[in-house]
Amino acid sequence: MVFKDSTSLIKKIKTGQLGSIYLLHGEEGFYIDQVTEYLENNILNEGEKAFNQQVIYGKDAHVDTVIDYALQYPMMSERRVLIVKEAQGMDVKGIDSDSKKFLAYIKKPSPTTLLVISHKNKKVDGRYKWAKLIKDHHDVLESNRIKDYQLKSWIEKYLKAKGHGVENKVTDLVAEYLGTDLSKVSNELNKLIVNLKDGQKISLKEVDEYIGISKDYNVFELQEALITKNSEKVGRIVSNFQANMKRQPMEMVVGSLFSFYQRLFIVHQNLKENDGFLTKNAGINPYFLQKTKEQARSLSTQGFYYVFKIISDYDARTKGYRNRSTTREELLKEMVGKLMMVK
């Protein structure tokens, strides 16, 4: 059976429906780690683990050697647990081939061994016979990377599961700064959670204090200052960004501004549509919709054309095109200065 999320697979395991082989693969390591850690920590008790739980790494093993381990009998326990972490590291040693021994084992696995294959950062090539066999006869987790538009909802659900509500602007800010690597996002959120009281609602103040994303100097404050033509505020934010380019990389600023103006442009072109259409097609939180409409009216269609041209140009220059010596600090100041002039 193929699972698309770790929760469903772990729920099945908790009911006692243990399989013989688990293939955990895909680009998103967070869910793979969740299942791996659950199996590593909950199948055998501490006394059984010493003799019957084995963790090996793909770079240190050949697939045929893994099967030799899997065929060993447990000692003073009903089963063995064999976990192959970073199985993608076995690529040059056999996992990317159809080992006869591996195929034979998949067809008839040891009833006393639980074999876990953790293959992170990419999916297993489904054309291999062994991959097809596991998919047909055993449990598989396909761990896909989360989409940008899903991240805010994921953060909100993650915090809710930990017992914390969150202010609307917090999820936007955290998603913008941390990106879609869920392992990184969860680590940063956990830093925040450990410093909160039970049930405490999370505000920008806590994000600033415990994650280090400034509530005053961030891309959302820059966006609002640009669209309202608040030159004094823009100047303060740009100066702060220039002094902290590692925390506010130019690539992130450019990408954020593009997304911001893109949402505004969609709204600008569809102001006669109903609110449901706008929230769905522009990906806007209903809480911010009225404000977004006001911002969208502040630029003309021609103005949006100039904005996208400016952002595209500085995106290219940031990546080294048509730019030999201008620093990122200078590029940031130039770009923002031009955006301020657009009407």
C-alpha positions as CSV (number, residue, x, y, z in Angstrom):
1,M,0.0,0.0,0.0
2,V,1.3,3.5,-0.9
3,F,1.0,6.2,1.7
4,K,1.3,9.9,0.9
5,D,1.8,11.1,4.5
6,S,3.5,9.7,7.6
7,T,0.5,10.1,9.9
8,S,-1.6,7.5,8.1
9,L,1.3,5.0,7.9
10,I,2.2,5.4,11.6
11,K,-1.5,5.1,12.5
12,K,-1.6,1.7,10.8
13,I,1.6,0.6,12.5
14,K,0.2,1.6,15.9
15,T,-2.8,-0.8,15.3
16,G,-0.3,-3.7,15.3
17,Q,-0.4,-4.1,11.5
18,L,3.4,-4.5,11.1
19,G,4.8,-5.3,7.7
20,S,8.0,-7.0,6.8
21,I,9.4,-4.3,4.5
22,Y,8.9,-0.6,4.5
23,L,10.2,1.6,1.7
24,L,10.3,5.3,2.7
25,H,11.4,7.5,-0.2
26,G,11.0,11.0,-1.7
27,E,12.2,14.5,-1.7
28,E,10.8,15.5,1.7
29,G,12.9,14.0,4.4
30,F,10.7,15.2,7.3
31,Y,8.0,12.6,6.8
32,I,10.6,9.9,6.1
33,D,12.4,10.7,9.4
34,Q,9.1,10.7,11.3
35,V,8.3,7.1,10.2
36,T,11.9,5.9,10.6
37,E,12.2,7.3,14.2
38,Y,8.8,5.8,15.2
39,L,9.9,2.3,14.0
40,E,13.3,2.8,15.6
41,N,11.9,3.8,18.9
42,N,8.7,1.8,19.3
43,I,9.0,-1.8,17.9
44,L,11.5,-3.3,20.3
45,N,11.9,-2.6,24.0
46,E,15.3,-1.3,25.3
47,G,16.4,-4.8,26.3
48,E,15.6,-6.3,22.9
49,K,17.3,-3.5,20.9
50,A,20.8,-4.3,22.0
51,F,20.9,-7.6,20.1
52,N,18.1,-7.2,17.6
53,Q,18.1,-3.7,16.2
54,Q,20.6,-2.7,13.6
55,V,21.1,0.6,11.8
56,I,23.3,0.8,8.8
57,Y,24.0,3.5,6.3
58,G,23.7,3.1,2.5
59,K,27.2,4.4,1.8
60,D,28.7,1.6,4.0
61,A,26.8,-1.3,2.6
62,H,26.0,-3.3,-0.5
63,V,22.4,-4.3,-1.0
64,D,23.3,-8.1,-0.9
65,T,25.0,-7.5,2.5
66,V,21.8,-5.9,3.7
67,I,19.8,-9.0,2.8
68,D,22.3,-11.1,4.6
69,Y,21.6,-9.1,7.8
70,A,17.9,-9.3,7.2
71,L,18.1,-13.1,7.1
72,Q,19.7,-13.3,10.6
73,Y,17.5,-14.7,13.4
74,P,16.5,-12.6,16.4
75,M,18.0,-13.3,19.8
76,M,15.6,-13.5,22.8
77,S,13.0,-11.5,20.8
78,E,10.2,-12.2,18.4
79,R,11.8,-10.1,15.7
80,R,14.7,-8.0,14.5
81,V,14.6,-4.5,13.2
82,L,17.0,-3.6,10.4
83,I,17.0,0.1,9.3
84,V,18.9,1.2,6.2
85,K,19.3,5.0,6.5
86,E,20.4,7.1,3.5
87,A,19.8,4.2,1.2
88,Q,20.3,6.5,-1.7
89,G,24.0,6.2,-0.9
90,M,23.9,2.6,-2.1
91,D,23.3,3.7,-5.7
92,V,26.7,2.7,-7.0
93,K,26.7,-0.5,-4.9
94,G,23.5,-2.1,-6.1
95,I,20.3,-0.3,-4.9
96,D,20.0,1.0,-8.5
97,S,20.1,-2.5,-9.9
98,D,17.9,-5.5,-9.6
99,S,20.0,-7.8,-7.4
100,K,18.7,-11.3,-7.6
101,K,19.1,-11.8,-3.9
102,F,17.1,-8.6,-3.2
103,L,14.3,-9.6,-5.5
104,A,14.1,-13.1,-3.9
105,Y,14.0,-11.5,-0.5
106,I,11.2,-9.1,-1.4
107,K,9.1,-12.0,-2.7
108,K,9.7,-14.0,0.5
109,P,10.9,-11.8,3.3
110,S,12.0,-13.1,6.7
111,P,8.9,-13.3,9.0
112,T,11.1,-12.3,11.9
113,T,12.8,-9.2,10.4
114,L,11.3,-5.8,9.9
115,L,13.4,-4.1,7.1
116,V,13.1,-0.4,6.8
117,I,14.7,1.3,3.7
118,S,15.0,5.1,4.1
119,H,15.7,6.6,0.8
120,K,15.8,10.4,1.2
121,N,16.1,13.4,-1.1
122,K,14.7,11.7,-4.2
123,K,12.2,9.1,-5.2
124,V,13.3,5.5,-6.1
125,D,13.2,4.9,-9.8
126,G,9.9,3.0,-10.3
127,R,11.2,1.1,-13.3
128,Y,13.3,-1.2,-11.1
129,K,11.7,-4.6,-10.5
130,W,12.5,-4.5,-6.8
131,A,10.7,-1.1,-6.4
132,K,7.6,-2.4,-8.2
133,L,7.6,-5.6,-6.1
134,I,7.8,-3.6,-2.8
135,K,5.0,-1.3,-4.0
136,D,2.8,-4.3,-4.9
137,H,3.3,-6.3,-1.8
138,H,4.5,-4.0,1.0
139,D,3.9,-0.6,2.6
140,V,5.5,2.4,0.9
141,L,5.7,6.0,1.9
142,E,6.0,8.5,-1.0
143,S,7.2,11.7,0.7
144,N,6.7,14.6,-1.7
145,R,8.0,18.1,-1.0
146,I,5.3,20.5,0.1
147,K,4.1,23.2,-2.3
148,D,4.7,26.9,-1.5
149,Y,1.0,27.6,-1.2
150,Q,0.5,24.7,1.3
151,L,3.2,25.8,3.7
152,K,1.2,28.4,5.7
153,S,-1.5,25.9,6.4
154,W,1.1,23.3,7.4
155,I,2.7,25.7,9.9
156,E,-0.7,26.5,11.4
157,K,-1.6,22.8,11.7
158,Y,1.8,22.0,13.2
159,L,1.5,24.6,15.9
160,K,-2.1,23.7,16.6
161,A,-1.1,20.1,17.1
162,K,1.4,21.4,19.7
163,G,-1.4,23.3,21.5
164,H,-0.7,26.8,20.1
165,G,-2.7,29.3,18.2
166,V,-1.0,31.8,15.9
167,E,-1.6,35.3,14.7
168,N,-2.4,35.6,11.0
169,K,0.7,37.5,10.0
170,V,3.0,35.0,11.8
171,T,2.4,32.1,9.4
172,D,3.1,34.4,6.4
173,L,6.3,35.6,7.9
174,V,7.7,32.2,8.9
175,A,6.8,30.6,5.6
176,E,8.4,33.4,3.6
177,Y,11.7,33.3,5.6
178,L,12.1,29.5,6.2
179,G,11.0,28.1,2.9
180,T,9.5,24.6,2.3
181,D,12.2,22.4,3.9
182,L,9.9,21.0,6.6
183,S,12.8,19.7,8.7
184,K,14.2,23.2,8.9
185,V,10.7,24.7,9.5
186,S,9.9,22.2,12.3
187,N,13.3,22.7,14.0
188,E,12.8,26.5,14.1
189,L,9.2,26.2,15.3
190,N,10.3,23.8,18.1
191,K,12.8,26.5,19.2
192,L,9.8,28.7,19.6
193,I,7.5,26.2,21.2
194,V,9.9,25.2,24.0
195,N,9.9,28.8,25.2
196,L,6.1,29.2,25.3
197,K,3.6,28.7,28.0
198,D,1.0,26.0,27.4
199,G,-1.7,27.2,25.0
200,Q,0.0,30.5,24.4
201,K,-0.9,32.2,21.2
202,I,2.1,33.1,19.0
203,S,2.7,36.6,17.9
204,L,5.4,38.4,15.9
205,K,7.1,39.3,19.2
206,E,7.8,35.6,19.9
207,V,8.9,34.9,16.4
208,D,11.4,37.8,16.6
209,E,12.7,36.7,20.0
210,Y,13.1,33.0,19.5
211,I,13.5,32.4,15.8
212,G,15.2,35.7,15.0
213,I,12.9,37.0,12.3
214,S,12.5,40.7,13.0
215,K,8.9,41.9,13.5
216,D,10.0,45.4,12.3
217,Y,12.5,44.7,9.6
218,N,11.2,42.0,7.3
219,V,10.0,41.6,3.8
220,F,6.3,42.2,4.6
221,E,7.1,45.5,6.2
222,L,9.2,46.4,3.1
223,Q,6.3,45.4,0.8
224,E,3.8,47.6,2.7
225,A,6.3,50.5,2.8
226,L,6.9,50.3,-0.9
227,I,3.2,50.2,-1.9
228,T,2.4,53.1,0.4
229,K,5.5,55.0,-0.8
230,N,6.7,55.5,2.8
231,S,10.3,56.5,1.9
232,E,11.5,56.9,5.5
233,K,10.4,53.4,6.4
234,V,11.8,51.9,3.2
235,G,15.1,53.6,4.0
236,R,15.2,52.1,7.5
237,I,14.4,48.6,6.3
238,V,16.9,48.6,3.5
239,S,19.6,49.8,5.8
240,N,18.8,47.0,8.2
241,F,18.8,44.5,5.3
242,Q,22.1,45.7,4.0
243,A,23.7,45.2,7.4
244,N,22.2,41.7,7.7
245,M,22.4,40.2,4.2
246,K,22.9,36.7,5.5
247,R,19.6,36.9,7.3
248,Q,17.9,38.8,4.5
249,P,19.5,37.4,1.3
250,M,18.9,39.2,-1.9
251,E,17.4,36.1,-3.6
252,M,14.7,35.9,-0.8
253,V,13.9,39.6,-1.0
254,V,13.5,39.5,-4.8
255,G,11.4,36.3,-4.7
256,S,9.2,37.8,-2.0
257,L,8.6,41.1,-3.9
258,F,7.8,39.2,-7.1
259,S,5.2,37.1,-5.3
260,F,3.8,40.2,-3.6
261,Y,3.3,42.2,-6.8
262,Q,2.1,39.1,-8.6
263,R,-0.8,38.7,-6.1
264,L,-1.6,42.4,-6.3
265,F,-1.6,42.2,-10.1
266,I,-4.1,39.3,-10.1
267,V,-6.4,41.3,-7.8
268,H,-5.9,44.4,-9.8
269,Q,-7.0,42.6,-13.0
270,N,-10.0,41.0,-11.2
271,L,-11.4,43.7,-8.9
272,K,-14.9,43.1,-10.2
273,E,-14.8,39.4,-9.2
274,N,-16.2,38.2,-5.9
275,D,-14.0,37.7,-2.8
276,G,-14.1,33.9,-3.1
277,F,-12.6,34.1,-6.6
278,L,-9.8,36.5,-5.4
279,T,-8.8,34.5,-2.3
280,K,-8.6,31.3,-4.4
281,N,-6.8,32.6,-7.4
282,A,-4.5,35.0,-5.8
283,G,-3.7,32.8,-2.8
284,I,-4.7,35.5,-0.3
285,N,-5.7,35.0,3.3
286,P,-9.3,36.3,3.5
287,Y,-8.2,38.3,6.6
288,F,-6.0,40.4,4.4
289,L,-8.2,40.6,1.3
290,Q,-9.6,44.2,1.7
291,K,-6.2,45.6,2.4
292,T,-4.8,43.8,-0.6
293,K,-7.5,45.3,-2.8
294,E,-6.5,48.8,-1.6
295,Q,-2.9,48.1,-2.4
296,A,-3.8,46.7,-5.8
297,R,-5.5,49.9,-6.7
298,S,-2.4,52.0,-6.0
299,L,-0.7,50.9,-9.2
300,S,-1.7,51.2,-12.8
301,T,-1.5,48.3,-15.2
302,Q,1.5,50.0,-16.8
303,G,3.0,50.4,-13.3
304,F,2.8,46.7,-12.8
305,Y,4.6,46.2,-16.1
306,Y,7.5,48.4,-14.9
307,V,7.6,46.6,-11.5
308,F,8.0,43.2,-13.0
309,K,10.6,44.5,-15.4
310,I,12.6,46.0,-12.5
311,I,12.4,42.8,-10.4
312,S,13.3,40.6,-13.3
313,D,16.3,42.7,-14.1
314,Y,17.6,42.7,-10.6
315,D,16.9,38.9,-10.2
316,A,19.2,38.4,-13.2
317,R,21.9,40.8,-11.9
318,T,21.8,39.1,-8.5
319,K,22.6,35.8,-10.3
320,G,25.6,37.5,-12.0
321,Y,24.1,38.4,-15.4
322,R,25.0,41.9,-16.6
323,N,26.7,42.6,-13.3
324,R,30.5,42.4,-12.8
325,S,31.1,44.4,-9.6
326,T,27.9,45.8,-8.0
327,T,27.5,44.3,-4.5
328,R,24.2,42.8,-3.4
329,E,23.8,45.6,-0.9
330,E,24.0,48.2,-3.7
331,L,21.7,46.1,-5.9
332,L,19.1,46.0,-3.1
333,K,19.2,49.8,-2.7
334,E,19.0,50.4,-6.5
335,M,16.1,48.0,-7.0
336,V,14.0,49.4,-4.1
337,G,14.7,53.0,-5.2
338,K,13.4,52.2,-8.7
339,L,10.3,50.4,-7.3
340,M,9.6,53.5,-5.1
341,M,9.3,55.6,-8.3
342,V,6.7,53.4,-10.1
343,K,3.1,54.6,-10.1
